[in-house]
Structures are given as structure tokens and as C-alpha cells.
Amino acid sequence: MKLTRKIPARTESFKVKWAAPFQVMSPTFRRVRERSKNKMDRCWWCKTPFNDGDKTVLACIDGKSRGNKLLCFRCGEPLLTERDGE
């Protein structure tokens, strides 16, 4: 699996180890994350701010930006439908 997008000067891709549906964005999640360095208040991929009630996907990114990243459902859904290893 991988995420890919075209940027005017280049194409950006990241290898994804796994992806899973996470949770619905809520005031409780925001309160828990408010003191964290990474508040996870917007999609890591498209940078769209989350609204309460939005579904999210947690993805493990491999490479220089590695780690768990929170994606909006629109960006994360293709990763959920892909088979492992593709």
C-alpha cells in the first residue's frame, strides 16, 4: 500500500505498513490531545481540519516520516480497501 499525490513540482509517495479505521472525531479526543505536540486536529495527508463526527483512519507510515498518522476518511479509505503488499 502507498499514498501518492501530485504536487506541481513533484509527486510525493509514502509506503504504508497498515491502515485501520480509528474513531469518530469528538470533543473528548480533542481534549485528550490538546497538550500533545501533535494535536492530530487535521488530516496528515490533505491538511483538512477535522470536524466533530468525522470518521478517521490511523495509518502506519514507513520511511522518513514514519510513525502513526491520522487521516480523514476520504484519504484513508483507499488504504482500507487495498490488499496488503500492493
GIFEN-V994846 format. One record per pair of residues at least 12 apart in sequence whose ideal C-beta (glycine too) atoms are under 8 Angstrom apart, sorted by sequence separation. I is the first residue (numbers start at 1). J is the second residue. D is the distance in whole Angstrom. If there is no record, write none. Layout:
i->I j->J d->D
i->I j->J d->D
//
This chain:
i->2 j->14 d->6
i->58 j->70 d->6
i->59 j->71 d->6
i->2 j->15 d->5
i->3 j->16 d->6
i->57 j->70 d->8
i->58 j->71 d->8
i->1 j->15 d->7
i->2 j->16 d->6
i->56 j->70 d->5
i->57 j->71 d->5
i->1 j->16 d->4
i->56 j->71 d->7
i->57 j->72 d->8
i->1 j->17 d->8
i->56 j->72 d->7
i->57 j->73 d->6
i->1 j->18 d->8
i->55 j->72 d->8
i->56 j->73 d->7
i->59 j->76 d->6
i->1 j->19 d->7
i->54 j->72 d->6
i->55 j->73 d->4
i->57 j->75 d->7
i->54 j->73 d->7
i->57 j->76 d->3
i->56 j->76 d->7
i->57 j->77 d->7
i->59 j->79 d->6
i->50 j->72 d->7
i->57 j->79 d->7
i->57 j->80 d->7
i->45 j->69 d->8
i->48 j->72 d->6
i->25 j->50 d->4
i->27 j->52 d->6
i->44 j->69 d->4
i->25 j->51 d->7
i->26 j->52 d->6
i->44 j->70 d->6
i->45 j->71 d->5
i->46 j->72 d->7
i->25 j->52 d->6
i->26 j->53 d->8
i->43 j->70 d->7
i->44 j->71 d->6
i->45 j->72 d->8
i->25 j->53 d->7
i->43 j->71 d->5
i->46 j->74 d->7
i->24 j->53 d->6
i->25 j->54 d->5
i->43 j->72 d->4
i->46 j->75 d->5
i->24 j->54 d->7
i->25 j->55 d->8
i->40 j->70 d->4
i->45 j->75 d->4
i->24 j->55 d->6
i->25 j->56 d->6
i->24 j->56 d->7
i->43 j->75 d->6
i->23 j->56 d->6
i->21 j->55 d->7
i->22 j->56 d->4
i->21 j->56 d->8
i->22 j->57 d->6
i->21 j->57 d->6
i->22 j->58 d->4
i->20 j->57 d->7
i->21 j->58 d->8
i->19 j->57 d->6
i->20 j->58 d->6
i->19 j->58 d->7
i->20 j->59 d->8
i->5 j->45 d->7
i->19 j->59 d->4
i->18 j->59 d->7
i->19 j->60 d->7
i->3 j->45 d->6
i->18 j->60 d->5
i->16 j->59 d->5
i->17 j->60 d->4
i->16 j->60 d->7
i->17 j->61 d->8
i->16 j->61 d->6
i->17 j->62 d->5
i->15 j->61 d->7
i->16 j->62 d->7
i->14 j->61 d->5
i->15 j->62 d->4
i->14 j->62 d->7
i->15 j->63 d->6
i->22 j->70 d->7
i->14 j->63 d->6
i->14 j->65 d->6
i->19 j->71 d->8
i->21 j->76 d->8
i->3 j->59 d->8
i->19 j->76 d->6
i->3 j->61 d->8
i->21 j->80 d->7
i->19 j->79 d->4
i->20 j->80 d->8
i->19 j->80 d->6
i->16 j->79 d->6
i->18 j->84 d->8
i->3 j->75 d->7
i->3 j->79 d->7
i->1 j->79 d->5
i->1 j->82 d->5
i->1 j->84 d->7
i->1 j->86 d->6
//
